[in-house]
């Protein structure tokens, strides 16, 4: 059994126990990794993140428009007289305060979203290690695949040759049966010919004997 194992390993048809154990470990790690990511439900998370990105883009656009309005108001405010500045100072200040409040709200929302994403991904192991390990194992299996294909081709060839041998065996049996039939027919034909020849000889003997009796009577 050990000799067979060694020959198979030398031919690349089986792996050593250590390699098999390593492969099993990587498979288990890969399954655990897949389970972690399935629990995350990445598709649902991606949809939520896309919605958040859309909200951020809309808020950025609104903030850009608001800042342009404040910039124009500030530019116009600077052109006012001192009395006009005192009269419009409160309005401009409220515009700045409103924009600051919006930025603060956006900042808090961004922090919340970031923490949500962090909580989702915090306990998930890095998939790169498992993927690289599985890739390494797959590379070690390439020679085994080639050996498997070679063995498969040889097996198919053996099966084809065996089928041809079976067909030849059937043909030989049929020929043997035919030879027996021909021998039997030949024996029957020979027996029939012998019987016919015997009958002919007997008839000839009878006719010959009858002629001799007649001549003897005539002589007497």
WOZIUR-V224771 format. One line per field, one symbol per residue. burial: # if it has 24 or more other C-alpha atoms within 12 Angstrom, else .. A space follows every 50 residues. Layout:
burial->???
This chain:
burial->............###.......#..#..##..#................. ............#...#..#.....................#..#...#. .................................#..#......#...... .................................................. ....................
